[in-house]
Amino acid sequence: MVEEATEEQLREQFDVNFFGAVWVTQAVVPHLRAQGSGHILQVTSMGASGGFASTGMYAASKSALNSVSEALAMEVAPFGIKVTILQMGGYDTGLFTVGTTMTEPDPLYGELRAQLAEMWGDDAGPDPSTAVPAVMELIDLPEPPVRLIVGGASYDMVLQMEQGRIEQYKAWERLSRLAPG
């Protein structure tokens, strides 16, 4: 939970998921520019489309990478370099067992944690290798998308989240338009 996270945990999450990817990107772009082509795949998450209880730090780091990658795509396009953000679905990568930042649980969030555990169940998701066909087809496309949701169930969930966000924008349009800009 956001309230439980320490500054050190937040920084470690961003060091891995955001800064690490940015430093690798900065290292490779000059080589791709020199050859006049290339395709950078930035691995983010379907969770980068919006925060969700208990995954806020993770989603924030992946959202930051989404934003930088969209800017990068515009910046390097004139050099023949493509960028695709792979918004991965829930694959069995160990994210929620060994690959995530664990906070000191506050008992006040116990009920929410129980609800989330019941909702998510024990299914760790499919093996990551099942995403390979989609990624292999993607890299052969002459004009690949800047964003690709990887996973059918994930596609449905992200689409539902985005539609909900659009509905909320429309519901509050009057209030938004009260301010200039």
TAZISUL-V343970 format. One record per helix or strand of 2 or more residues. SS is the DSSP state (hx for helix, st for strand). FROM is the first residue (numbers start at 0). TO is the last residue. If there is no record, write none. Layout:
# TAZISUL-V343970
((SS:FROM:TO) (SS:FROM:TO))
This chain:
# TAZISUL-V343970
((hx:1:3) (hx:6:34) (st:37:44) (hx:45:48) (hx:55:78) (st:80:87) (hx:106:119) (hx:127:138) (st:146:149) (hx:151:170) (hx:172:175))
